[in-house]
């Protein structure tokens, strides 16, 4: 019986309709995920007025969902390595969609916060699993690009949230924003029908016939008959413990990824939660302030796609480092008085190099870890990063309460970008000197193969 390396087949496959289907289904999931995450920044000015919230209370309320995301990433990343990515994604999707819908019925900040925490569990679990699934099926020469295109759905969800807010908040109130989250549930049967299971999970479960059928769709030109034994070049047992993430020379890379995630998500959620309110305090109307949130997410989409394209042609970690450097400068510059075109340009750059960089970090992390621990690695990186996401709204609330000048707020938001750039520099230096497979996978993103 001849053997066939599944990873080699997928890495060298031509781009097919199957790949398009996976990209767009995962992007669709992340559109809904992004809508749920950015909705708080959209409704925050209205909630602060209606419930008479102080900046510190508003910042704490914004962190409820992010606490949920931290636990969701820790729980559903490793869980999906055991039950399959498809089941993990479905559970997470149902959880955050139902909880966000229930948010519209909240009568107090406490009730609102409980629903946001539950929604955060689902949002935090869906992201790493969708990235892992996309990374598993993408041809190697297009991997960073496809993950970035898929993850741009997250930014599109933010655009949708801000755009609906401009229209719906003055007419229907903040509750309607949360009731709208129930609409995606009608698409769940289609997603479950079309979304493929992880081929690695199928093989670990002994379901080789289903794995062969998937590979026939991925690489139709590759002959795969019933006598062909399928193997994974990165094969290990299912259920990888967290300590495996720091073994075999991965310790330094893992820690630096965690630092970068922490800092990046701090900036993303500090800006996502407080940008409209900061701009409203600076004298802009609510509609104008929400348009800045639109620009931030448009920048996130552009940055993710451009960064993914660059990452497939150059070194993805170096692209991430450069994005962090540009993000530090653009966020710091937001606090200074600039003409409106320059202000929008700076916000777009800030979105491209924070939201966009977050997406590139997921792609880089997925390439750093072997297949059998990919969901675990992504789940832990995302979970550690969520502590930064929790700090972001709290930091914004504390700065607002201190009544600092506008430029000081943005300077404080920019400092984590500098720390993240240093962390990526250490990551690049550390993996360059490592001979293990994980380092080679990251280094080989320098050119298509």
C-alpha positions in Angstrom: 0.0 0.0 0.0 1.5 3.4 -1.0 1.4 6.4 1.3 0.5 10.0 0.6 1.4 13.0 2.7 -1.7 15.0 3.2 0.1 18.2 4.1 2.2 18.0 0.9 -0.9 17.6 -1.2 -2.6 20.6 0.3 0.6 22.8 0.3 1.1 22.2 -3.5 -2.5 22.2 -4.6 -3.8 24.6 -7.2 -6.4 27.1 -6.1 -9.9 25.7 -6.7 -13.5 26.4 -6.1 -13.2 24.4 -2.9 -10.7 27.0 -1.6 -13.0 29.8 -2.5 -15.8 28.1 -0.6 -13.8 27.8 2.6 -12.5 31.4 2.3 -16.0 32.9 1.9 -17.7 30.7 4.5 -15.0 31.6 7.1 -15.2 35.2 6.1 -18.9 35.2 6.5 -18.6 33.8 10.0 -16.1 36.5 10.9 -18.3 39.2 9.5 -20.9 38.3 12.2 -18.1 37.9 14.8 -16.8 41.4 14.0 -20.2 42.9 14.1 -20.8 41.5 17.6 -17.4 42.8 18.8 -17.5 46.3 17.5 -21.1 46.9 18.4 -20.2 48.1 21.9 -18.1 51.0 20.6 -21.0 52.0 18.4 -23.6 52.1 21.2 -21.3 53.3 24.0 -22.0 57.1 23.7 -25.8 56.4 23.9 -25.4 53.9 26.8 -23.3 56.3 28.8 -26.0 58.9 28.5 -29.0 56.6 29.1 -27.5 54.7 32.1 -25.5 57.7 33.4 -22.2 55.7 33.2 -18.9 57.2 34.2 -15.9 56.6 31.9 -14.5 54.0 34.3 -17.8 52.2 34.5 -18.2 52.2 30.7 -14.7 50.9 30.3 -15.4 48.1 32.7 -18.6 47.2 31.0 -16.8 47.1 27.7 -14.4 44.5 29.1 -17.1 42.0 30.0 -17.2 40.6 26.4 -13.4 40.6 26.3 -13.2 38.5 29.5 -15.6 36.1 27.8 -13.4 36.1 24.7 -10.3 35.2 26.8 -12.0 32.2 28.4 -13.6 31.3 25.0 -10.2 31.1 23.3 -8.7 29.0 26.1 -11.7 26.7 26.1 -12.7 26.3 22.5 -9.2 26.2 20.9 -8.1 23.0 22.6 -11.7 21.6 22.6 -11.8 21.8 18.8 -8.6 19.8 18.6 -10.6 17.0 20.3 -14.2 17.3 18.8 -13.3 18.8 15.4 -13.1 22.4 14.2 -16.6 22.2 12.5 -18.4 21.4 15.8 -16.3 23.9 17.7 -17.2 26.7 15.2 -20.9 25.8 15.2 -21.1 25.9 19.1 -19.3 29.3 19.2 -21.5 30.8 16.4 -24.7 29.8 18.2 -23.4 31.1 21.6 -22.4 34.6 20.5 -25.3 35.1 18.2 -28.0 34.1 20.7 -26.3 36.1 23.6 -25.9 39.2 21.5 -29.6 39.1 20.5 -30.5 38.8 24.2 -28.4 41.9 24.9 -31.2 44.0 23.3 -33.5 43.1 26.2 -31.0 44.2 28.9 -32.5 46.6 31.5 -29.4 47.3 33.5 -25.6 47.5 33.1 -25.2 44.2 35.1 -27.6 42.3 32.9 -26.0 43.8 29.8 -22.6 42.7 31.0 -23.6 39.1 31.6 -24.9 38.8 28.1 -21.8 40.4 26.7 -19.6 37.9 28.6 -21.5 35.0 27.2 -21.3 36.4 23.7 -17.6 36.9 24.2 -17.1 33.2 25.0 -18.4 32.4 21.5 -16.5 35.2 19.7 -13.2 34.2 21.4 -13.6 30.6 20.4 -14.7 31.1 16.8 -11.7 33.2 15.7 -8.8 30.7 16.3 -10.8 27.8 14.9 -11.7 29.6 11.7 -8.1 30.7 11.2 -6.8 27.2 11.9 -9.3 25.7 9.4 -8.4 28.2 6.7 -4.7 27.8 7.3 -5.1 24.0 7.1 -6.7 24.1 3.6 -4.8 27.0 2.0 -2.1 26.2 -0.5 1.3 27.2 0.9 2.1 29.9 -1.7 -1.2 31.6 -0.9 -1.6 30.8 2.8 -1.0 34.3 4.3 -3.1 36.0 1.6 -6.1 33.7 2.0 -6.1 33.8 5.8 -5.9 37.6 5.6 -8.8 37.8 3.0 -10.8 35.5 5.2 -10.1 37.5 8.3 -10.9 40.8 6.6 -14.5 39.7 7.2 -13.9 40.7 10.8 -13.2 44.3 9.8 -16.2 44.2 7.4 -18.3 43.3 10.4 -17.0 46.4 12.2 -17.9 48.4 9.1 -21.4 46.9 9.1 -21.8 47.7 12.8 -20.7 51.3 12.4 -22.8 51.8 9.2 -25.9 50.4 10.8 -25.3 52.5 13.9 -25.3 55.7 11.9 -28.7 54.8 10.4 -30.4 52.8 13.3 -29.3 54.6 16.5 -31.2 57.8 15.9 -34.3 56.0 14.6 -34.7 52.8 16.5 -32.4 53.0 19.6 -29.4 50.9 20.7 -31.5 47.8 21.3 -32.2 47.4 17.6 -28.4 47.0 17.0 -28.4 43.9 19.1 -31.7 42.4 17.8 -30.2 42.6 14.3 -27.6 40.0 15.4 -30.3 37.2 15.2 -30.4 37.5 11.4 -27.2 35.4 10.8 -28.9 32.4 12.5 -30.8 31.7 9.3 -27.5 31.0 7.5 -26.3 28.5 10.1 -27.7 25.4 8.3 -25.9 26.4 5.0 -22.6 27.0 6.9 -22.8 23.6 8.6 -23.7 21.9 5.3 -20.9 23.5 3.3 -18.1 24.0 5.8 -15.6 21.1 5.6 -14.2 19.4 8.7 -10.5 19.5 9.4 -8.8 16.7 7.3 -6.3 16.2 10.1 -9.1 15.6 12.6 -10.8 13.1 10.1 -7.6 11.1 9.9 -7.1 11.1 13.7 -10.7 9.7 13.9 -9.9 7.0 11.4 -12.4 8.5 8.8 -10.1 8.0 5.8 -12.8 7.8 3.2 -14.1 11.3 4.1 -10.5 12.6 4.1 -9.9 11.1 0.6 -13.1 12.8 -0.6 -12.0 16.1 0.7 -8.5 15.7 -0.8 -10.1 14.9 -4.2 -11.8 18.3 -4.1 -8.7 20.1 -2.9 -6.4 18.5 -5.5 -8.4 16.9 -8.3 -5.3 16.1 -10.4 -3.7 14.0 -7.6 -4.7 10.3 -7.9 -6.0 9.0 -4.5 -7.6 5.6 -4.5 -8.8 3.3 -1.7 -5.4 1.6 -1.5 -3.6 4.9 -0.7 -2.7 5.3 2.9 -3.0 9.0 4.0 -0.5 10.3 6.6 0.2 13.6 8.3 3.8 14.7 8.3 3.2 16.5 11.6 1.3 13.6 13.1 0.9 13.5 16.9 -1.9 12.4 19.2 -5.0 14.6 19.6 -5.4 16.7 22.7 -2.2 18.6 22.9 -1.4 20.1 26.3 -0.4 23.7 26.7 3.1 22.8 27.7 3.8 21.4 24.2 3.6 24.9 22.9 6.9 25.7 24.6 8.8 22.5 23.8 11.1 21.7 20.9 12.5 25.2 20.7 9.2 27.0 20.6 9.4 28.7 24.0 10.8 32.1 22.9 8.6 32.3 19.8 5.5 31.4 21.9 6.2 34.0 24.5 6.9 36.8 21.9 3.7 35.9 20.1 1.8 36.3 23.3 3.4 39.7 24.0 2.5 40.8 20.5 -1.1 39.6 20.8 -1.5 41.3 24.1 -0.3 44.7 22.8 -2.1 44.4 19.5 -5.5 43.6 21.0 -5.0 46.3 23.6 -4.8 48.8 20.8 -7.6 47.3 18.7 -10.1 47.4 21.6 -9.0 50.7 23.1 -9.6 52.3 19.7 -12.7 50.2 18.9 -14.4 51.1 22.2 -13.3 54.7 22.7 -12.6 56.3 19.3 -16.2 57.5 18.7 -16.4 58.9 22.3 -13.0 60.5 22.1 -13.9 62.2 18.9 -17.3 63.2 20.2 -15.5 64.9 23.2 -13.2 66.6 20.7 -16.3 68.3 19.2 -17.4 66.0 16.4 -21.0 64.9 16.1 -22.1 61.3 16.8 -22.5 60.6 13.1 -19.0 62.0 12.4 -17.6 60.0 15.3 -19.1 56.8 14.0 -17.7 57.6 10.5 -14.2 57.5 12.1 -15.0 53.9 13.3 -16.0 53.1 9.7 -12.6 54.4 8.5 -10.8 52.4 11.2 -12.4 49.2 10.0 -11.9 49.9 6.3 -8.3 50.4 7.1 -8.3 47.0 8.9 -9.6 45.3 5.8 -7.1 47.0 3.5 -4.2 46.3 6.0 -5.1 42.6 6.4 -5.3 42.0 2.6 -2.2 44.0 1.8 -0.3 42.5 4.7 -1.2 39.0 3.7 -0.1 39.6 0.1 3.2 41.0 1.4 3.6 38.1 3.8 3.4 35.6 1.0 6.1 37.4 -0.9 8.4 38.5 2.0 8.8 37.4 5.6 5.4 37.5 7.3 7.0 38.3 10.8 8.9 41.2 9.3 5.7 42.6 7.7 4.1 42.4 11.1 7.0 44.2 12.7 6.8 47.0 10.1 3.0 47.3 10.6 3.5 47.7 14.3 6.0 50.5 13.7 3.6 52.3 11.4 0.7 51.8 13.8 2.7 53.4 16.7 3.3 56.5 14.7 -0.2 56.9 13.2 -2.0 56.4 16.5 0.3 58.8 18.3 -0.4 61.4 15.6 -4.2 61.1 16.0 -4.2 63.3 19.0 -2.8 66.3 17.3 -4.9 68.8 15.4 -4.9 67.8 11.7 -7.0 68.7 8.6 -9.9 66.3 8.1 -8.3 64.5 5.1 -5.1 63.9 7.1 -7.2 62.8 10.1 -9.0 60.2 8.0 -5.8 59.0 6.5 -4.2 58.5 10.0 -7.3 56.6 11.2 -7.2 54.3 8.1 -3.5 53.7 8.8 -4.2 53.0 12.4 -6.9 50.5 11.4 -4.6 48.9 8.8 -1.8 48.4 11.4 -3.9 47.4 14.4 -6.9 45.4 13.2 -4.9 44.4 10.1 -1.9 43.4 12.2 -4.1 41.3 14.5 -5.2 39.3 11.5 -1.6 38.9 10.4 -0.6 37.7 13.9 -3.2 34.9 13.6 -1.8 33.9 10.2 1.8 34.0 11.6 0.8 32.0 14.7 -1.0 29.3 12.6 2.2 28.9 10.5 4.4 28.7 13.6 2.7 25.7 15.2 2.4 22.1 13.8 -1.0 21.0 12.5 -2.0 18.9 15.5 -1.5 21.7 18.0 -2.6 24.6 15.8 -5.9 25.2 17.4 -4.3 24.9 20.8 -1.6 27.4 19.9 -4.0 29.8 18.3 -6.4 29.4 21.3 -3.7 30.2 23.8 -2.2 33.1 21.8 -5.7 34.5 21.4 -6.6 33.9 25.0 -3.4 35.7 26.3 -4.1 38.5 23.8 -7.6 38.9 25.3 -6.0 40.1 28.5 -4.7 43.0 26.4 -8.2 43.4 24.9 -9.6 43.6 28.5 -7.0 46.3 29.4 -7.8 48.4 26.3 -11.3 49.6 27.3 -10.3 49.9 30.9 -7.3 52.0 30.0 -9.5 54.2 27.8 -12.0 54.7 30.6 -9.2 55.6 33.1 -7.7 58.1 30.7 -11.1 59.7 30.0 -11.8 59.9 33.7 -8.4 61.7 34.2 -9.6 64.3 31.7 -6.2 64.3 30.0 -5.6 66.3 26.7 -6.6 64.4 23.6 -3.0 63.9 22.4 -2.1 62.2 25.7 -4.9 59.6 25.3 -3.6 58.6 21.8 0.0 58.6 23.0 -1.0 56.1 25.7 -2.7 53.9 23.1 0.4 54.0 20.9 2.9 52.8 23.4 1.9 49.1 23.1 2.6 49.2 19.4 6.3 50.0 20.2 6.4 47.1 22.7 4.9 44.7 20.1 7.4 45.8 17.4 10.2 44.9 19.8 8.6 41.5 20.6 8.4 40.7 16.9 12.0 41.7 16.4 13.0 39.2 19.1 10.7 36.6 17.5 12.4 37.0 14.2 15.9 36.8 15.7 14.9 33.7 17.8 13.3 31.7 15.0 16.0 32.6 12.5 18.5 30.7 14.7 16.3 27.7 15.3 16.6 24.6 13.1 13.3 23.1 14.1 10.3 22.7 11.7 8.3 25.5 13.3 11.0 28.1 12.6 11.4 26.8 9.0 7.7 27.1 8.4 7.8 30.8 9.4 11.0 31.5 7.5 9.6 29.9 4.3 6.8 32.4 4.0 9.5 34.6 2.4 8.7 33.3 -1.1 6.1 31.1 -2.9 7.0 27.5 -3.3 
